[in-house]
Amino acid sequence: MSDTNSLPKLAAPAQRALASAGIATLEQLARLTEDEILKLHGVGKNAVAALRKALAAKGLAFRKAKKPL
């Protein structure tokens, strides 16, 4: 049985990268920007797209990056 807040099924390297970063739920994921997630070794554009879709399905989104002054 899958938790409704759990991360979607991703490729093994992306799953390991998120797990090693301590990210296990969509709420934890939403605290980070897409760029921060892409910096994790093993996470690529396909994984970010799947994560973005999973976040949107729960009414969540990646944190917006602050624009430099």
Phi, psi and omega in degrees: 000131183263137176290138182292347180254005183282161180288153179288167176292125180232169174300151184306316180299321179292320178299316180295320181297315180294317179298317181291338176273359178080022181258113183235347183230163177295325178297319177296320180297321183292347178281352184246159176273164176300319180299320178296320179292319180295339179285345179287129180296122181110348180256123180240189183296325179295318179295318180297321178297317178294320179293319178300317180295317179295319177298312182299323180296336179256010180076021180246171177205162173297151176296141178284138177287141177284136178281137178294151181283000000 
